[in-house]
Amino acid sequence: MIPLERLHHVSFAVADLAKSKAFFGGVIGLPEIQRPAFNFAGAWYAIGDRQLHLIEQPGAGRDSSSRLSRSDHMALEVTDIGAAEEALTAAGIEYQRGGNESLGFSQIFCSDPDGHTIEFVHYRN
C-alpha cells in the first residue's frame, strides 16, 4: 500500500494562460500563489489548503460537449450557490444546474476556457 497523505493538487493543461487566469483568478476568485521558475508558462492557485496548477500548452483546448461532467470534472464546494450563479452570469459564463436538490445539495456546472468542467456544489445541513 502507498502511504498517501492527501490530494495535493489538480493540474489542467490550458491553451491560453491569460484566459484561464481571468477565469480562475478573476471570475472564480482563486488566489494565485507563487510557483517555481519552471521553463514553461503556468500559474498556481490555492483552493483552501490544496492547489490548482495551470500549465500552458498551445492546442490544449477540449471540446466540452464531448465531456461527461459527472465523471470528468473538478468540484469546488461553495457556501452560497446563488452567489456562484450570480458571478458566472455577470461574467457571461453559461452554466447548468445539477438537479440533485432532493439529495441534500445544490450543484451548478460550467466550463473553463479550455472545456474542463467545473462544478460548484453546496451541501445543505
DSSP file (Angstrom, degrees, kcal/mol; ACC not computed):
  #  RESIDUE AA STRUCTURE BP1 BP2  ACC     N-H-->O    O-->H-N    N-H-->O    O-->H-N    TCO  KAPPA ALPHA  PHI   PSI    X-CA   Y-CA   Z-CA
    1    1 A M              0   0    0      0, 0.0     0, 0.0     0, 0.0     0, 0.0   0.000 360.0 360.0 360.0 139.2    0.0    0.0    0.0
    2    2 A I        -     0   0    0      1,-0.1     2,-2.2     0, 0.0     0, 0.0  -0.706 360.0-126.1 -82.2 129.2    1.2    3.5   -0.8
    3    3 A P        -     0   0    0      0, 0.0    -1,-0.1     0, 0.0     2,-0.1  -0.458  38.8-174.6 -78.9  74.9    1.3    5.7    2.3
    4    4 A L        -     0   0    0     -2,-2.2     3,-0.1     1,-0.1     0, 0.0  -0.370  20.2-175.9 -71.4 147.0   -0.8    8.6    1.0
    5    5 A E        -     0   0    0      1,-0.4     2,-0.3    -2,-0.1    -1,-0.1   0.791  57.8 -50.2-106.2 -49.8   -1.3   11.7    3.0
    6    6 A R        -     0   0    0      0, 0.0    -1,-0.4     0, 0.0     2,-0.3  -0.960  62.8 -71.7-175.3 165.9   -3.8   13.8    0.9
    7    7 A L        -     0   0    0     -2,-0.3     3,-0.1     1,-0.2    -3,-0.0  -0.604  42.2-173.8 -68.5 129.4   -4.5   15.2   -2.5
    8    8 A H        -     0   0    0     -2,-0.3    43,-1.5     1,-0.3     2,-0.3   0.892  54.2 -19.4 -94.1 -51.7   -2.0   18.0   -3.1
    9    9 A H  E     -a   51   0A   0     41,-0.2     2,-0.4    43,-0.0    -1,-0.3  -0.985  44.0-134.1-154.9 163.0   -3.1   19.5   -6.5
   10   10 A V  E     -a   52   0A   0     41,-1.8    43,-3.2    -2,-0.3     2,-0.4  -0.945  26.6-154.3-114.8 142.0   -5.1   19.1   -9.7
   11   11 A S  E     -a   53   0A   0     -2,-0.4     2,-0.4    41,-0.2    43,-0.2  -0.973   8.8-170.1-124.7 134.1   -3.4   20.2  -12.9
   12   12 A F  E     -a   54   0A   0     41,-2.7    43,-2.5    -2,-0.4     2,-0.4  -0.975  19.8-136.0-120.9 134.5   -5.0   21.4  -16.1
   13   13 A A  E     -a   55   0A   0     -2,-0.4     2,-0.4    41,-0.2    43,-0.2  -0.760  30.3-167.5 -80.6 132.8   -3.3   21.9  -19.5
   14   14 A V  E     -a   56   0A   0     41,-2.7    43,-3.4    -2,-0.4     3,-0.2  -0.965  25.6-150.1-128.8 142.5   -4.6   25.2  -20.9
   15   15 A A  S    S+     0   0    0     -2,-0.4     2,-0.5     1,-0.3    -1,-0.1   0.857  93.2  29.6 -77.8 -36.5   -4.3   26.7  -24.4
   16   16 A D     >  -     0   0    0      1,-0.1     4,-2.1    42,-0.1    -1,-0.3  -0.908  65.1-167.4-131.1 102.3   -4.3   30.4  -23.4
   17   17 A L  H  > S+     0   0    0     -2,-0.5     4,-2.8     1,-0.2     5,-0.2   0.870  88.0  55.6 -59.8 -39.4   -2.9   31.1  -19.9
   18   18 A A  H  > S+     0   0    0      1,-0.2     4,-2.1     2,-0.2    -1,-0.2   0.918 109.2  46.5 -62.4 -43.1   -4.3   34.6  -19.8
   19   19 A K  H  > S+     0   0    0     -3,-0.2     4,-1.7     2,-0.2    -1,-0.2   0.905 113.9  48.5 -64.3 -41.3   -7.9   33.5  -20.5
   20   20 A S  H  X S+     0   0    0     -4,-2.1     4,-3.0     1,-0.2     5,-0.4   0.886 110.3  50.9 -67.9 -38.3   -7.6   30.7  -17.9
   21   21 A K  H  X>S+     0   0    0     -4,-2.8     4,-2.1     1,-0.2     5,-1.1   0.889 108.1  53.1 -65.2 -37.7   -6.2   33.2  -15.3
   22   22 A A  I  <>S+     0   0    0     -4,-2.1     5,-1.8    -5,-0.2     4,-0.3   0.875 115.1  42.2 -63.8 -36.0   -9.1   35.5  -16.0
   23   23 A F  I  <>S+     0   0    0     -4,-1.7     5,-2.7     3,-0.2     6,-0.4   0.977 123.5  32.7 -73.5 -58.2  -11.5   32.6  -15.3
   24   24 A F  I  <5S+     0   0    0     -4,-3.0     6,-2.6     3,-0.2     5,-0.3   0.887 133.1  29.7 -72.3 -39.6   -9.9   31.0  -12.3
   25   25 A G  I  <5S+     0   0    0     -4,-2.1    -3,-0.2    -5,-0.4    -1,-0.2   0.869 131.7  32.4 -85.0 -40.3   -8.4   34.2  -10.7
   26   26 A G  I   <S+     0   0    0     -5,-1.1    -3,-0.2    -4,-0.3    -2,-0.1   0.971 128.3  27.8 -84.1 -60.0  -11.0   36.7  -11.9
   27   27 A V  I   <S+     0   0    0     -5,-1.8    -3,-0.2    -4,-0.3    -4,-0.1   0.964 134.1  31.0 -70.5 -53.2  -14.4   35.0  -12.2
   28   28 A I  S   <S-     0   0    0     -5,-2.7    -3,-0.2    -6,-0.1    -4,-0.2   0.856  99.2-135.6 -76.6 -34.0  -13.9   32.3   -9.5
   29   29 A G        +     0   0    0     -6,-0.4    -4,-0.2    -5,-0.3    -3,-0.1   0.731  38.0 166.9  87.8  23.4  -11.6   34.4   -7.4
   30   30 A L        -     0   0    0     -6,-2.6     2,-0.4     1,-0.1    -1,-0.2  -0.519  40.2-116.2 -69.3 136.8   -9.0   31.8   -6.5
   31   31 A P        -     0   0    0      0, 0.0    15,-2.6     0, 0.0     2,-0.3  -0.605  25.7-128.8 -76.3 128.9   -5.9   33.4   -5.0
   32   32 A E  E     -B   45   0A   0     -2,-0.4     2,-0.3    13,-0.2    13,-0.3  -0.563  27.0-162.3 -75.6 139.0   -2.8   33.0   -7.2
   33   33 A I  E     -B   44   0A   0     11,-2.6    11,-0.7    -2,-0.3     2,-0.1  -0.814  27.9 -84.8-120.4 162.0    0.2   31.6   -5.4
   34   34 A Q        -     0   0    0     -2,-0.3     9,-0.1     9,-0.1    -1,-0.1  -0.349  42.5-166.6 -66.6 141.7    3.9   31.6   -6.2
   35   35 A R        -     0   0    0      7,-0.1     7,-0.0     1,-0.1    -1,-0.0  -0.916  30.2 -91.1-125.3 155.0    5.2   28.8   -8.4
   36   36 A P        -     0   0    0      0, 0.0     2,-2.3     0, 0.0    -1,-0.1  -0.167  48.4 -96.2 -59.7 160.5    8.7   27.7   -9.1
   37   37 A A        +     0   0    0      2,-0.1     0, 0.0     0, 0.0     0, 0.0  -0.402  58.0 175.6 -80.1  63.7   10.6   29.2  -12.1
   38   38 A F        -     0   0    0     -2,-2.3     4,-0.1     2,-0.2    -3,-0.0  -0.166  42.5-115.8 -62.5 164.7    9.8   26.4  -14.4
   39   39 A N  S    S+     0   0    0      2,-0.1     2,-0.3     0, 0.0    -1,-0.1   0.061  95.7  64.4 -92.8  26.2   10.9   26.7  -18.1
   40   40 A F  S    S-     0   0    0     17,-0.0    -2,-0.2     2,-0.0     2,-0.1  -0.982  91.5 -98.5-143.7 153.0    7.2   26.7  -19.2
   41   41 A A        +     0   0    0     -2,-0.3    15,-2.1    15,-0.2     2,-0.3  -0.397  58.7 122.1 -75.0 146.3    4.3   29.1  -18.6
   42   42 A G  E     - C   0  55A   0     13,-0.2     2,-0.3    -2,-0.1    13,-0.2  -0.978  41.3-131.8-178.9-179.2    1.8   28.4  -16.0
   43   43 A A  E     - C   0  54A   0     11,-1.8    11,-3.4    -2,-0.3     2,-0.4  -0.983  10.8-146.5-152.8 147.3    0.0   29.6  -12.8
   44   44 A W  E     -BC  33  53A   0    -11,-0.7   -11,-2.6    -2,-0.3     2,-0.3  -0.931  13.9-168.8-118.0 143.1   -0.8   28.1   -9.5
   45   45 A Y  E     -BC  32  52A   0      7,-2.6     7,-2.4    -2,-0.4     2,-0.4  -0.964  19.9-124.5-130.1 147.1   -3.9   28.8   -7.3
   46   46 A A  E     - C   0  51A   0    -15,-2.6     2,-0.4    -2,-0.3     5,-0.3  -0.733  18.6-175.9 -87.8 137.1   -4.8   28.0   -3.8
   47   47 A I  E >  S- C   0  50A   0      3,-3.0     3,-2.1    -2,-0.4     2,-0.3  -0.838  70.1 -62.5-128.0  92.0   -8.1   26.2   -3.1
   48   48 A G  T 3  S-     0   0    0     -2,-0.4    -1,-0.1     1,-0.3     0, 0.0  -0.523 117.3 -21.9  60.9-127.0   -8.2   26.1    0.7
   49   49 A D  T 3  S+     0   0    0     -2,-0.3    -1,-0.3    -3,-0.1     2,-0.2   0.189 132.3  74.8 -98.3  18.1   -5.1   24.0    1.6
   50   50 A R  E <  S- C   0  47A   0     -3,-2.1    -3,-3.0   -41,-0.0     2,-0.3  -0.617  72.5-130.8-116.0 179.3   -5.0   22.4   -1.9
   51   51 A Q  E     -aC   9  46A   0    -43,-1.5   -41,-1.8    -5,-0.3     2,-0.4  -0.947   8.9-149.3-137.5 154.6   -3.8   23.7   -5.2
   52   52 A L  E     -aC  10  45A   0     -7,-2.4    -7,-2.6    -2,-0.3     2,-0.5  -0.995  20.0-160.2-116.7 127.1   -4.8   24.1   -8.9
   53   53 A H  E     -aC  11  44A   0    -43,-3.2   -41,-2.7    -2,-0.4     2,-0.5  -0.939   1.4-162.2-110.7 125.8   -1.9   24.1  -11.3
   54   54 A L  E     -aC  12  43A   0    -11,-3.4   -11,-1.8    -2,-0.5     2,-0.5  -0.906   4.6-168.8-104.5 133.7   -2.4   25.5  -14.8
   55   55 A I  E     -aC  13  42A   0    -43,-2.5   -41,-2.7    -2,-0.5     2,-0.3  -0.977  20.5-130.5-125.7 118.4    0.1   24.6  -17.5
   56   56 A E  E     +a   14   0A   0    -15,-2.1   -41,-0.2    -2,-0.5   -15,-0.2  -0.518  35.6 163.2 -72.4 127.6    0.1   26.5  -20.8
   57   57 A Q    >   -     0   0    0    -43,-3.4     3,-1.7    -2,-0.3     4,-0.1  -0.844  37.4-125.8-145.5 102.0    0.1   24.1  -23.7
   58   58 A P  T 3  S+     0   0    0      0, 0.0   -43,-0.1     0, 0.0   -42,-0.1  -0.174  97.3  22.3 -51.5 138.3   -0.9   25.5  -27.1
   59   59 A G  T 3  S+     0   0    0    -44,-0.1   -44,-0.1     1,-0.0   -43,-0.0   0.567  85.4 124.5  81.5   9.1   -3.7   23.4  -28.7
   60   60 A A    <   +     0   0    0     -3,-1.7   -47,-0.1   -46,-0.1    -1,-0.0   0.585  34.1 122.9 -79.5  -9.8   -4.7   22.0  -25.3
   61   61 A G        -     0   0    0     -4,-0.1     2,-0.3     1,-0.1    54,-0.2  -0.130  48.1-150.2 -56.4 148.8   -8.4   23.2  -25.6
   62   62 A R        -     0   0    0     52,-2.6     2,-1.0    51,-0.0    -1,-0.1  -0.876  20.8-114.1-120.4 152.1  -11.1   20.5  -25.3
   63   63 A D    >   -     0   0    0     -2,-0.3     3,-1.7     1,-0.2     4,-0.2  -0.766  26.7-162.8 -83.3 105.5  -14.5   20.2  -26.8
   64   64 A S  G >  S+     0   0    0     -2,-1.0     3,-1.3     1,-0.3    -1,-0.2   0.728  81.6  71.2 -66.2 -20.4  -16.6   20.4  -23.7
   65   65 A S  G 3  S+     0   0    0      1,-0.3    -1,-0.3    -3,-0.1    -2,-0.0   0.726  98.1  50.1 -68.9 -18.1  -19.7   19.0  -25.5
   66   66 A S  G <  S+     0   0    0     -3,-1.7     2,-0.3     2,-0.1    -1,-0.3   0.422  92.3  96.2 -97.7   1.9  -17.9   15.6  -25.6
   67   67 A R    <   -     0   0    0     -3,-1.3     2,-0.8    -4,-0.2     3,-0.1  -0.713  69.8-136.9 -96.0 143.0  -17.1   15.5  -21.9
   68   68 A L    >>  -     0   0    0     -2,-0.3     4,-2.9     1,-0.1     3,-1.9  -0.858  13.7-159.4 -98.6 105.0  -19.3   13.7  -19.3
   69   69 A S  T 34 S+     0   0    0     -2,-0.8    -1,-0.1     1,-0.3    50,-0.1   0.752  84.3  65.0 -62.2 -26.6  -19.4   16.1  -16.4
   70   70 A R  T 34 S+     0   0    0      1,-0.2    -1,-0.3    -3,-0.1     3,-0.1   0.730 121.0  20.3 -71.8 -17.0  -20.4   13.5  -13.8
   71   71 A S  T <4 S+     0   0    0     -3,-1.9     2,-0.8     1,-0.2    -2,-0.2   0.697 122.5  53.5-117.2 -30.4  -17.0   11.8  -14.3
   72   72 A D  S  < S+     0   0    0     -4,-2.9    45,-0.5     2,-0.0     2,-0.3  -0.756  87.3  90.5-111.2  86.1  -14.7   14.4  -15.8
   73   73 A H  E     -d  117   0B   0     -2,-0.8     2,-0.4    -3,-0.1    45,-0.2  -0.989  63.9-121.6-163.1 168.1  -14.8   17.4  -13.6
   74   74 A M  E     -d  118   0B   0     43,-2.0    45,-3.2    -2,-0.3     2,-0.4  -0.983  30.1-150.0-115.9 133.9  -13.3   19.4  -10.7
   75   75 A A  E     -d  119   0B   0     -2,-0.4     2,-0.5    43,-0.2    45,-0.2  -0.897   8.9-167.0-110.3 134.3  -15.8   20.3   -7.9
   76   76 A L  E     -d  120   0B   0     43,-3.1    45,-2.1    -2,-0.4     2,-0.4  -0.978  18.4-136.6-118.1 121.6  -15.5   23.3   -5.7
   77   77 A E  E     -d  121   0B   0     -2,-0.5     2,-0.3    43,-0.2    45,-0.2  -0.629  26.3-169.4 -79.1 132.3  -17.6   23.5   -2.5
   78   78 A V        -     0   0    0     43,-2.7    45,-0.3    -2,-0.4     3,-0.2  -0.835  29.5-140.3-121.0 157.9  -19.2   26.9   -2.0
   79   79 A T  S    S+     0   0    0     -2,-0.3     2,-0.3     1,-0.3    -1,-0.1   0.659  97.2  30.8 -87.3 -18.1  -21.1   28.5    0.9
   80   80 A D     >  -     0   0    0      1,-0.1     4,-1.5    41,-0.1    -1,-0.3  -0.848  58.0-172.5-146.5 103.0  -23.7   30.2   -1.4
   81   81 A I  H  > S+     0   0    0     -2,-0.3     4,-2.3     1,-0.2     5,-0.1   0.837  90.0  58.7 -65.9 -32.6  -24.7   28.6   -4.7
   82   82 A G  H  > S+     0   0    0      1,-0.2     4,-2.4     2,-0.2    -1,-0.2   0.888 103.5  51.1 -63.5 -39.4  -26.7   31.7   -5.6
   83   83 A A  H  > S+     0   0    0     -3,-0.2     4,-2.3     2,-0.2    -1,-0.2   0.872 108.9  51.6 -65.9 -36.5  -23.6   33.9   -5.4
   84   84 A A  H  X S+     0   0    0     -4,-1.5     4,-2.3     2,-0.2    -2,-0.2   0.922 110.1  49.1 -64.9 -42.9  -21.8   31.4   -7.7
   85   85 A E  H  X S+     0   0    0     -4,-2.3     4,-2.6     1,-0.2    -2,-0.2   0.916 111.3  50.0 -61.2 -43.4  -24.6   31.7  -10.2
   86   86 A E  H  X S+     0   0    0     -4,-2.4     4,-2.7     1,-0.2    -1,-0.2   0.905 110.4  49.4 -62.9 -42.1  -24.5   35.5  -10.0
   87   87 A A  H  X S+     0   0    0     -4,-2.3     4,-1.5     2,-0.2    -1,-0.2   0.913 113.1  46.3 -65.3 -42.4  -20.8   35.6  -10.5
   88   88 A L  H  <>S+     0   0    0     -4,-2.3     5,-2.9     2,-0.2     4,-0.3   0.921 113.7  48.8 -66.3 -42.8  -21.0   33.3  -13.6
   89   89 A T  H ><5S+     0   0    0     -4,-2.6     3,-1.5     1,-0.2    -2,-0.2   0.925 109.5  52.2 -61.4 -45.2  -23.9   35.3  -15.0
   90   90 A A  H 3<5S+     0   0    0     -4,-2.7    -1,-0.2     1,-0.3    -2,-0.2   0.820 110.6  48.8 -61.1 -31.0  -22.1   38.6  -14.5
   91   91 A A  T 3<5S-     0   0    0     -4,-1.5    -1,-0.3    -5,-0.2    -2,-0.2   0.447 116.6-114.9 -88.4  -0.6  -19.1   37.2  -16.4
   92   92 A G  T < 5 +     0   0    0     -3,-1.5     2,-0.6    -4,-0.3    -3,-0.2   0.772  65.8 147.0  74.0  26.0  -21.3   35.9  -19.2
   93   93 A I      < -     0   0    0     -5,-2.9    -1,-0.2    -6,-0.2    -2,-0.1  -0.854  43.5-134.5-101.2 123.8  -20.5   32.3  -18.5
   94   94 A E        +     0   0    0     -2,-0.6    17,-0.5    -3,-0.1     2,-0.3  -0.444  29.4 175.9 -73.3 147.1  -23.2   29.8  -19.2
   95   95 A Y        -     0   0    0     15,-0.1     2,-0.4    -2,-0.1    15,-0.2  -0.956  21.0-139.8-146.1 164.3  -23.9   27.1  -16.5
   96   96 A Q  E     -E  109   0B   0     13,-2.4    13,-2.8    -2,-0.3     2,-0.2  -0.966  21.4-121.1-126.4 145.0  -26.3   24.3  -15.9
   97   97 A R  E     -E  108   0B   0     -2,-0.4    11,-0.3    11,-0.2     9,-0.0  -0.576  16.0-136.6 -81.4 149.2  -28.0   23.2  -12.6
   98   98 A G        -     0   0    0      9,-2.6    10,-0.1    -2,-0.2    -1,-0.1   0.792  22.0-141.0 -78.8 -29.2  -27.4   19.7  -11.4
   99   99 A G        +     0   0    0      8,-0.4     3,-0.2     1,-0.1     7,-0.1   0.758  66.2 115.7  77.2  24.3  -30.9   18.9  -10.4
  100  100 A N    > > +     0   0    0      1,-0.1     3,-2.1     5,-0.1     5,-1.0   0.048  25.2 122.5-113.3  26.0  -30.0   17.0   -7.2
  101  101 A E  G > 5 +     0   0    0      1,-0.3     3,-1.8     2,-0.2    -1,-0.1   0.828  69.1  63.6 -57.6 -32.7  -31.6   19.3   -4.6
  102  102 A S  G 3 5S+     0   0    0      1,-0.3    -1,-0.3    -3,-0.2    -2,-0.1   0.665  96.5  59.8 -67.3 -14.3  -33.7   16.4   -3.3
  103  103 A L  G < 5S-     0   0    0     -3,-2.1    -1,-0.3     2,-0.3    -2,-0.2   0.409 126.5 -96.7 -93.1   1.2  -30.5   14.6   -2.3
  104  104 A G  T < 5S+     0   0    0     -3,-1.8    20,-2.3     1,-0.2     2,-0.3   0.591  93.3  79.0  98.4  11.5  -29.5   17.5    0.0
  105  105 A F  E   < - F   0 123B   0     -5,-1.0     2,-0.4    18,-0.2    -2,-0.3  -0.995  61.4-139.3-149.3 155.6  -27.2   19.5   -2.2
  106  106 A S  E     - F   0 122B   0     16,-2.5    16,-2.7    -2,-0.3     2,-0.3  -0.897  22.8-175.1-113.0 144.0  -27.2   22.0   -5.0
  107  107 A Q  E     - F   0 121B   0     -2,-0.4    -9,-2.6    14,-0.2    -8,-0.4  -0.980  13.4-174.0-137.0 148.4  -24.9   22.0   -8.0
  108  108 A I  E     -EF  97 120B   0     12,-2.0    12,-2.8    -2,-0.3     2,-0.4  -0.982  12.9-156.0-134.8 150.5  -24.1   24.1  -11.0
  109  109 A F  E     +EF  96 119B   0    -13,-2.8   -13,-2.4    -2,-0.3     2,-0.3  -0.971  18.2 160.1-127.4 138.9  -21.7   23.2  -13.8
  110  110 A C  E     - F   0 118B   0      8,-2.2     8,-3.1    -2,-0.4     2,-0.4  -0.875  33.1-113.5-141.4 177.1  -19.8   25.4  -16.2
  111  111 A S  E     - F   0 117B   0    -17,-0.5     6,-0.2    -2,-0.3   -17,-0.1  -0.921  19.7-133.3-115.6 144.1  -16.8   25.0  -18.5
  112  112 A D    >   -     0   0    0      4,-2.3     3,-2.2    -2,-0.4   -92,-0.1  -0.285  48.8 -83.2 -78.4 177.4  -13.5   26.9  -18.2
  113  113 A P  T 3  S+     0   0    0      0, 0.0    -1,-0.1     0, 0.0   -93,-0.1   0.717 132.4  48.3 -58.8 -19.7  -12.0   28.4  -21.3
  114  114 A D  T 3  S-     0   0    0    -53,-0.1   -52,-2.6     2,-0.1     3,-0.1   0.349 122.1-101.5-102.5   5.2  -10.5   25.0  -22.3
  115  115 A G    <   +     0   0    0     -3,-2.2     2,-0.3     1,-0.3   -48,-0.1   0.500  69.5 148.0  90.8   3.3  -13.6   23.0  -21.8
  116  116 A H        -     0   0    0      1,-0.1    -4,-2.3   -43,-0.0     2,-0.4  -0.555  51.2-120.2 -68.1 134.9  -12.8   21.5  -18.4
  117  117 A T  E     -dF  73 111B   0    -45,-0.5   -43,-2.0    -2,-0.3     2,-0.5  -0.648  27.4-164.8 -81.5 130.4  -16.0   21.0  -16.4
  118  118 A I  E     -dF  74 110B   0     -8,-3.1    -8,-2.2    -2,-0.4     2,-0.4  -0.971   2.4-160.7-117.3 124.1  -16.1   22.9  -13.2
  119  119 A E  E     -dF  75 109B   0    -45,-3.2   -43,-3.1    -2,-0.5     2,-0.5  -0.863   5.3-161.0-103.8 137.9  -18.8   22.0  -10.6
  120  120 A F  E     -dF  76 108B   0    -12,-2.8   -12,-2.0    -2,-0.4     2,-0.4  -0.986  18.9-174.7-112.5 127.8  -19.8   24.3   -7.8
  121  121 A V  E     -dF  77 107B   0    -45,-2.1   -43,-2.7    -2,-0.5     2,-0.4  -0.968  16.6-168.1-130.0 140.2  -21.6   22.4   -5.0
  122  122 A H  E     - F   0 106B   0    -16,-2.7   -16,-2.5    -2,-0.4     2,-0.5  -0.984  12.0-153.0-127.6 120.0  -23.4   23.5   -1.8
  123  123 A Y  E     - F   0 105B   0     -2,-0.4     2,-0.4   -45,-0.3   -18,-0.2  -0.806  12.3-142.0 -93.1 125.9  -24.3   20.9    0.8
  124  124 A R              0   0    0    -20,-2.3    -2,-0.0    -2,-0.5     0, 0.0  -0.695 360.0 360.0 -86.7 138.4  -27.3   21.8    3.0
  125  125 A N              0   0    0     -2,-0.4    -1,-0.1   -20,-0.0   -20,-0.1   0.440 360.0 360.0 -88.3 360.0  -27.0   20.8    6.6
